[in-house]
Amino acid sequence: MCDREELIAPFLALGIDFGTSAVKAVAMTKRGDVVAEASAPYPTHRPSGDVAEQSPEDWENAMVTVCRAVAAQVDPEQISAIGLAGQLNGIVRSNASGDPIGPALIWLDQRAEAETQALARAFGDDLYATTGNRANGISVAPKLRWLADNGLLAPRTLVMQVKDWIGLRLTGQAQTERNEASGTLLMRFDETEWDEGLCAWVGIQSSDLPPIGAATDQLGVLRPEMAKALGLIPGTPVVIGSGDTGALAVGCGAYAPGTVAVTLGTAGHVVAASPCPPAQEVRGMWRMGHVTPDRELWLGLVPAGALSMEWLRDVFALGGTRPDFDSLEAAARGVDPATVQAMFLPFLAGAGTPWSAPAHGTLSGLDLTQGPGHLIHAVHAGVAHAVAASLDAFLSAGLNIGQIRLAEGGARSPIWCQTVADVTGRDVEVLAHGDTSAVGAALLAFAGLSDDPTTALDSLIADAVRPVHSYRPDPALHRFHQSRHAEFMARAAEEIAPR
């Protein structure tokens, strides 16, 4: 808890993160004490299995809810800056005034597989040389081509991602940054500028995209009409912030090389900073810009992280009431992990690192001895094996892995935290605050007020990012999971193989 002096200090930052399922906001001090927080959900529309859309109006309405809730807990005059974070690869089409045109396709939308293959054929190895990444269906580029091919992308339409559209609504200015831009497959990685050839292929001009700045740049100030709606102060500086991977890296301390952040939100992210390019290309590892230009960010992705447990809860509910967190923990606690024969491939939303391919989840190895607790352990372990696959990819790329920091919703489960330690064979630290992207956005807001953001971030992270629990791998269980990891990888290879 923070003391009374910190509570009344007129120096807070507000971090707002637009995640896959909810917006989260935190007001915090420079030393990392969260003095107010709020969250509000919004729906994802899934009329069919490959469609995932959200309404920008829902994001804005949820933002109003959380900002008003925060403003009721602190004096808005205390908020010195606002920082933003948001899910990557969510496409907002808008007119020149910023009014959205139709729903936003979010990163989970899987309709652009044909366009993904066409992108790979059209550019070949040049795509990797230009953008630092291979073609994948999550990114903005193939989704834009799908929209264009289906007559849903009018000429001169402004194209933004989630936090950038929000920034436009808050300040009247549209700008993005390296972390978010590098995930689109439209940015020239080494030059940090939009590639005209790739833009033309997807059906837009580079001027249809917001300019690329730095995550710590001040975008503008809060417009009076938005300040009134949010319960905040007009003229409050708004810092661009970062895509959720850059923000969560800051919020977990994965800014200096050696620290790996693992977040178990809707998706599972495995992120680490590096001052240099990968030693070799690793399939399925995303190379991204970090929040400052002196380093880059490597991302391993588990598309269905905690989403896998949400799926299992729905299965257990049979259309009725879903079991709560304590019930799940109790069921898992009653089972020895070494007796779990079931194996889960967490490919419910496709296969992430290192496969980067469409795939389906599987649950195998079942018999009459495997009950609900066994299935919970199987899902925990399946996601942990996918995390371990990302760590292996990082090692192949030349990264030295030191400490692992664990956060977000799945980190609330001590059993899942221990499973990550047992599967990876590494110590795992759990952070004090779970909403790491919102915390990272607040730290970026503080850094944006500094004349030297890079140095400021180092100091801010050292003061604000604090582990509260540590889990060490159990040697016997690590050997058990080691014996199953090769089988997990082999089954994964079979699942993504062309049929």
C-alpha positions in Angstrom: 0.0 0.0 0.0 1.1 3.6 -0.6 1.3 6.1 2.2 -0.8 9.3 2.5 1.9 11.5 1.2 2.0 9.6 -2.1 -1.8 9.6 -2.3 -1.9 13.4 -2.3 1.2 14.1 -4.4 0.2 16.0 -7.5 2.2 13.8 -9.8 0.3 10.8 -11.2 0.2 9.2 -14.6 -2.8 7.6 -16.1 -2.2 4.5 -18.2 -5.0 3.2 -20.4 -4.7 -0.1 -22.1 -7.2 -1.3 -24.7 -6.9 -5.1 -24.6 -8.6 -7.8 -26.5 -11.6 -8.1 -24.1 -11.5 -5.0 -21.9 -10.0 -1.6 -21.3 -8.0 -1.2 -18.2 -6.8 2.0 -16.6 -4.4 2.7 -13.7 -3.4 5.9 -12.0 0.0 5.5 -10.5 2.9 7.2 -8.9 6.5 7.3 -10.3 7.5 4.6 -7.8 4.8 2.2 -9.0 2.1 2.6 -6.4 -1.3 2.2 -8.1 -3.7 4.6 -6.4 -6.7 4.0 -8.6 -7.7 1.5 -11.2 -10.8 0.4 -13.2 -11.7 -1.9 -16.1 -14.7 -2.2 -18.4 -15.3 -5.0 -20.9 -16.5 -4.8 -24.5 -17.7 -7.6 -26.7 -16.0 -9.4 -29.7 -18.5 -10.2 -32.4 -18.0 -13.7 -33.9 -20.7 -14.5 -36.3 -18.5 -17.3 -37.6 -15.4 -19.1 -36.4 -12.9 -17.0 -38.5 -14.5 -13.6 -37.8 -13.4 -11.4 -34.9 -14.7 -7.8 -34.9 -15.1 -5.1 -32.4 -16.9 -1.7 -32.4 -14.7 1.4 -31.9 -17.6 3.0 -30.2 -17.5 0.3 -27.6 -13.9 1.1 -26.9 -14.7 4.7 -26.4 -17.7 4.0 -24.2 -15.6 1.7 -22.0 -12.9 4.3 -21.8 -15.4 6.8 -20.5 -16.5 4.3 -17.9 -13.0 3.6 -16.6 -11.7 7.2 -16.7 -14.7 8.4 -14.8 -14.1 5.6 -12.2 -10.5 6.6 -11.8 -11.4 10.3 -11.6 -13.8 9.4 -8.7 -10.8 7.9 -6.8 -8.2 10.7 -7.3 -8.2 14.4 -7.9 -7.9 14.7 -11.7 -5.6 17.7 -11.2 -3.1 15.2 -9.9 -2.8 13.5 -13.3 0.2 15.0 -15.1 0.0 12.9 -18.3 -1.9 10.1 -20.0 -0.2 7.2 -21.8 -1.9 4.7 -24.1 -1.5 1.1 -25.0 -3.6 -1.2 -27.2 -4.0 -4.6 -28.8 -1.9 -4.9 -32.0 -3.3 -5.4 -35.5 -6.8 -4.1 -34.8 -7.8 -2.2 -38.0 -10.0 0.9 -37.7 -11.1 2.5 -40.9 -12.2 6.1 -40.6 -13.1 9.2 -42.6 -11.0 12.4 -42.4 -12.8 13.4 -39.2 -11.9 10.2 -37.4 -15.4 8.8 -37.5 -15.2 5.0 -37.8 -16.4 3.2 -40.9 -17.8 -0.2 -40.0 -16.4 -2.5 -37.4 -12.8 -3.0 -36.6 -11.1 -6.3 -37.5 -9.0 -7.3 -34.5 -5.9 -9.5 -34.5 -8.0 -12.7 -33.8 -9.8 -12.4 -37.2 -8.6 -15.2 -39.4 -10.3 -14.4 -42.7 -7.2 -13.3 -44.5 -5.4 -16.7 -44.9 -5.5 -16.6 -48.7 -4.2 -13.1 -48.7 -1.4 -14.1 -46.4 -0.3 -16.7 -48.8 -0.5 -14.2 -51.7 1.6 -11.7 -49.7 4.3 -14.4 -49.2 4.3 -15.2 -52.9 4.3 -11.6 -54.1 7.3 -10.5 -52.0 9.2 -13.7 -51.0 12.3 -13.1 -49.0 12.1 -9.4 -49.6 9.2 -9.2 -47.1 11.5 -10.5 -44.3 14.4 -8.2 -45.4 12.1 -5.2 -45.4 9.8 -5.7 -42.4 11.8 -8.2 -40.2 9.0 -10.7 -40.3 7.3 -13.3 -42.6 3.8 -13.1 -43.8 1.2 -14.1 -41.2 -2.6 -13.7 -41.0 -2.6 -11.8 -37.8 -1.0 -8.7 -39.2 -2.6 -5.6 -40.7 -1.3 -6.1 -44.2 -3.2 -9.2 -45.3 -6.3 -8.0 -43.5 -6.2 -4.8 -45.5 -5.9 -6.7 -48.7 -8.9 -8.9 -47.7 -10.9 -5.7 -47.1 -9.8 -4.3 -50.4 -10.6 -7.5 -52.3 -14.1 -7.5 -50.7 -14.9 -3.9 -51.6 -14.6 -2.8 -47.9 -11.7 -0.4 -48.3 -12.7 2.9 -50.0 -10.0 5.1 -51.5 -8.5 7.7 -49.1 -9.8 5.9 -46.0 -7.7 6.6 -42.9 -6.3 3.3 -41.4 -5.4 3.2 -37.8 -4.9 0.7 -35.0 -6.7 0.7 -31.8 -4.7 3.0 -29.5 -4.0 5.4 -32.4 -7.7 5.9 -33.1 -8.2 6.5 -29.4 -5.3 9.0 -29.5 -7.0 10.8 -32.4 -10.3 10.9 -30.4 -8.5 12.3 -27.3 -6.3 15.0 -29.0 -7.4 15.4 -32.6 -4.0 14.1 -33.7 -3.2 10.7 -35.3 0.2 9.2 -34.8 1.6 5.7 -34.2 5.0 4.4 -33.1 7.6 1.7 -33.9 6.2 -1.1 -31.7 2.8 -1.0 -33.3 3.9 -0.1 -36.8 6.4 -2.9 -36.9 3.7 -5.6 -36.4 1.7 -4.5 -39.5 4.0 -5.9 -42.2 3.9 -2.4 -43.8 6.9 -0.8 -42.1 10.5 -0.7 -43.3 12.1 -2.0 -40.1 15.5 -0.4 -40.4 14.2 3.0 -41.6 11.1 3.2 -39.4 8.9 4.4 -42.3 6.0 3.0 -44.3 7.0 0.9 -47.4 5.3 2.3 -50.5 5.3 -1.0 -52.3 3.6 -2.9 -49.5 1.1 -0.2 -49.0 0.2 -0.3 -52.7 -0.1 -4.1 -52.7 -2.7 -3.9 -49.9 -4.6 -1.1 -51.6 -3.7 2.1 -49.7 -1.2 4.9 -49.9 1.3 5.5 -47.1 -0.4 8.8 -46.4 -3.5 6.8 -45.4 -1.6 5.6 -42.4 -0.6 7.8 -39.4 3.0 9.0 -39.2 5.4 7.0 -37.1 6.8 8.7 -34.0 8.2 7.5 -30.7 6.3 5.9 -27.9 7.4 8.6 -25.5 6.4 11.5 -27.8 3.7 13.8 -26.7 0.8 13.3 -29.1 -1.1 16.4 -28.0 -3.3 17.5 -25.2 -6.7 16.3 -24.1 -9.5 18.2 -25.9 -12.1 20.0 -23.8 -15.0 17.9 -25.1 -13.2 14.6 -24.3 -12.0 15.9 -20.9 -15.6 16.6 -20.0 -16.8 13.2 -21.1 -13.9 11.4 -19.2 -14.0 13.5 -16.0 -10.5 14.7 -16.6 -8.7 18.1 -17.0 -8.6 19.8 -20.5 -5.0 20.3 -21.7 -3.6 17.2 -19.9 -0.7 15.9 -22.1 -1.3 12.7 -23.9 1.7 10.5 -24.7 1.5 8.2 -27.8 2.3 5.1 -25.8 2.8 1.7 -27.4 1.3 -1.4 -28.7 0.5 -3.8 -26.0 3.7 -5.8 -26.5 5.9 -2.7 -25.9 3.8 -1.5 -23.0 3.7 -4.9 -21.3 7.5 -5.2 -21.8 7.9 -1.9 -19.9 5.4 -2.9 -17.3 7.2 -6.2 -16.7 10.7 -4.7 -16.8 11.6 -6.4 -20.1 13.4 -3.2 -21.2 16.9 -4.1 -20.3 18.2 -7.3 -22.1 18.0 -10.5 -20.2 14.6 -10.1 -18.6 11.8 -12.1 -20.3 8.2 -11.2 -19.7 5.5 -13.8 -20.0 1.9 -12.6 -19.8 -1.1 -14.8 -19.6 -3.9 -12.6 -20.8 -6.3 -13.5 -23.5 -3.2 -14.2 -25.6 0.0 -15.3 -24.1 3.0 -13.0 -24.9 6.6 -13.9 -24.4 8.7 -10.7 -24.9 12.3 -9.8 -24.4 14.5 -6.7 -25.4 17.6 -7.0 -27.4 20.0 -4.3 -28.6 20.7 -6.1 -31.9 18.9 -8.1 -34.6 18.5 -11.9 -34.2 21.6 -13.9 -34.9 19.4 -16.0 -37.3 15.9 -16.0 -38.5 13.6 -18.0 -36.3 10.2 -19.1 -37.8 7.3 -17.6 -35.9 9.3 -15.2 -33.7 8.2 -11.6 -34.2 10.8 -8.9 -34.5 9.4 -5.6 -33.4 10.4 -2.1 -32.5 10.7 -1.5 -28.8 9.5 1.7 -27.1 12.8 3.5 -27.7 14.9 3.4 -30.9 18.1 2.0 -29.3 16.6 -1.5 -29.0 14.2 -3.9 -30.5 11.7 -6.3 -29.0 11.4 -10.0 -29.7 7.9 -11.5 -29.4 6.8 -15.1 -29.0 3.0 -15.5 -29.3 0.5 -18.0 -27.8 -2.7 -16.8 -29.5 -4.9 -18.6 -26.9 -3.2 -18.0 -23.5 -5.7 -17.5 -20.7 -8.3 -17.8 -23.5 -7.6 -21.5 -23.3 -8.8 -21.6 -19.7 -11.8 -19.5 -20.6 -12.7 -22.1 -23.2 -12.3 -24.9 -20.7 -14.6 -23.0 -18.2 -17.2 -22.8 -20.9 -16.9 -26.5 -21.5 -17.4 -27.3 -17.8 -20.4 -24.9 -17.7 -22.4 -26.8 -20.3 -24.2 -23.6 -21.1 -24.9 -22.8 -17.5 -22.8 -21.1 -14.8 -19.1 -21.3 -15.3 -16.9 -22.6 -12.4 -15.2 -19.7 -10.6 -11.5 -19.3 -10.0 -11.4 -20.9 -6.6 -13.2 -24.0 -7.8 -10.8 -24.4 -10.7 -7.8 -24.0 -8.3 -9.3 -26.5 -5.9 -9.9 -29.1 -8.6 -6.3 -28.8 -9.9 -4.9 -28.8 -6.4 -6.4 -32.3 -5.8 -4.4 -33.8 -8.7 -0.7 -34.8 -8.8 0.6 -33.2 -12.1 2.7 -36.3 -12.7 -0.5 -38.3 -13.1 -1.8 -36.1 -16.0 -1.7 -38.1 -19.2 -3.9 -35.7 -21.2 -2.0 -33.4 -23.5 -3.4 -30.1 -24.8 -2.3 -28.1 -27.9 -3.4 -24.5 -27.2 -4.2 -23.7 -30.8 -7.7 -22.6 -30.4 -6.9 -19.4 -32.2 -4.1 -20.7 -34.4 -0.6 -21.8 -33.7 1.9 -19.1 -32.6 5.6 -19.2 -32.1 7.5 -21.0 -33.6 4.8 -22.4 -36.0 3.0 -19.3 -37.2 0.3 -21.2 -38.9 -3.4 -21.9 -38.9 -4.2 -24.8 -36.6 -6.8 -26.4 -34.3 -6.4 -27.1 -30.6 -6.4 -30.7 -29.6 -6.9 -32.5 -26.3 -5.6 -36.1 -26.4 -4.4 -38.9 -24.1 -7.7 -39.2 -22.3 -8.9 -42.2 -20.4 -11.3 -42.8 -17.5 -8.7 -41.7 -14.9 -8.6 -38.2 -16.3 -11.1 -35.9 -14.6 -11.6 -32.1 -14.4 -8.5 -31.5 -12.3 -6.4 -33.4 -14.9 -7.9 -31.3 -17.7 -7.1 -28.1 -15.9 -3.5 -29.2 -15.5 -3.3 -30.3 -19.1 -4.4 -26.8 -20.3 -2.0 -25.1 -17.9 0.8 -27.3 -19.2 -0.1 -27.0 -22.8 0.2 -23.2 -22.6 3.4 -23.5 -20.6 4.9 -25.8 -23.3 4.0 -23.2 -25.9 5.8 -20.6 -23.8 8.8 -22.9 -23.6 8.8 -23.2 -27.4 9.1 -19.4 -27.6 12.0 -19.4 -25.1 13.7 -22.0 -27.3 13.2 -19.7 -30.3 14.7 -16.8 -28.4 17.8 -19.0 -27.5 18.1 -19.9 -31.2 18.0 -16.2 -32.1 20.9 -15.5 -29.8 19.2 -14.1 -26.7 20.6 -14.7 -23.3 17.7 -15.4 -21.0 17.9 -14.4 -17.4 14.9 -13.9 -15.2 11.3 -14.6 -16.2 8.6 -12.2 -15.1 5.0 -13.5 -15.1 1.9 -11.3 -15.1 -1.7 -10.8 -16.3 -4.8 -12.9 -15.5 -3.2 -16.4 -15.6 -0.6 -15.3 -13.0 -3.4 -15.2 -10.4 -3.2 -19.0 -10.3 -0.3 -20.2 -8.2 -0.7 -23.7 -9.8 -0.3 -22.2 -13.3 2.7 -20.2 -12.2 4.3 -23.3 -10.7 3.6 -25.2 -13.9 5.3 -22.5 -16.0 8.4 -22.9 -13.7 8.3 -26.7 -13.9 7.9 -26.8 -17.7 10.5 -24.2 -18.5 12.9 -25.3 -15.7 13.4 -21.6 -14.8 12.6 -19.5 -11.8 9.5 -17.4 -12.3 8.8 -14.1 -10.6 5.2 -12.8 -10.4 4.8 -9.0 -10.4 2.9 -6.9 -8.0 0.3 -5.6 -10.5 -1.3 -7.8 -13.1 -2.4 -5.1 -15.7 1.2 -4.7 -17.0 0.2 -3.0 -20.3 -1.7 -0.3 -18.4 1.2 0.1 -16.0 3.6 0.3 -18.9 1.5 3.0 -20.5 1.6 5.0 -17.3 5.4 4.7 -17.2 5.7 5.8 -20.8 3.5 8.8 -19.9 6.0 9.7 -17.1 8.9 9.2 -19.5 7.2 11.4 -22.1 7.5 14.3 -19.7 11.3 13.8 -19.5 14.0 15.4 -21.7 15.8 12.0 -21.8 13.1 9.3 -22.1 15.5 6.4 -22.4 17.3 7.2 -19.2 14.0 8.0 -17.5 12.5 4.6 -18.4 15.5 2.8 -16.9 15.0 4.7 -13.6 11.2 4.4 -13.7 11.2 0.7 -14.3 13.8 0.1 -11.5 11.6 1.9 -9.0 8.2 0.8 -10.1 8.4 -2.8 -11.3 8.5 -5.1 -8.3 8.1 -8.9 -8.0 6.0 -10.1 -5.1 6.2 -13.9 -5.5 8.8 -16.4 -6.8 8.4 -19.9 -8.0 11.2 -22.4 -8.4 10.9 -25.5 -10.6 10.4 -28.8 -8.9 13.2 -31.0 -10.2 11.1 -34.1 -10.5 8.2 -32.3 -12.2 10.7 -30.6 -14.5 12.0 -34.0 -15.6 8.4 -35.2 -16.1 7.6 -32.2 -18.3 10.9 -32.5 -20.2 9.9 -36.0 -21.2 6.7 -34.7 -22.6 8.0 -31.6 -24.4 9.3 -33.5 -27.4 6.0 -35.2 -27.7 4.2 -31.8 -27.5 6.3 -30.4 -30.3 5.9 -33.5 -32.4 2.1 -33.4 -32.1 2.1 -29.7 -32.8 4.1 -30.3 -36.0 1.5 -33.0 -37.0 -1.4 -30.6 -36.4 0.0 -27.8 -38.6 1.2 -30.1 -41.4 -0.8 -29.7 -44.6 -3.6 -32.3 -45.0 
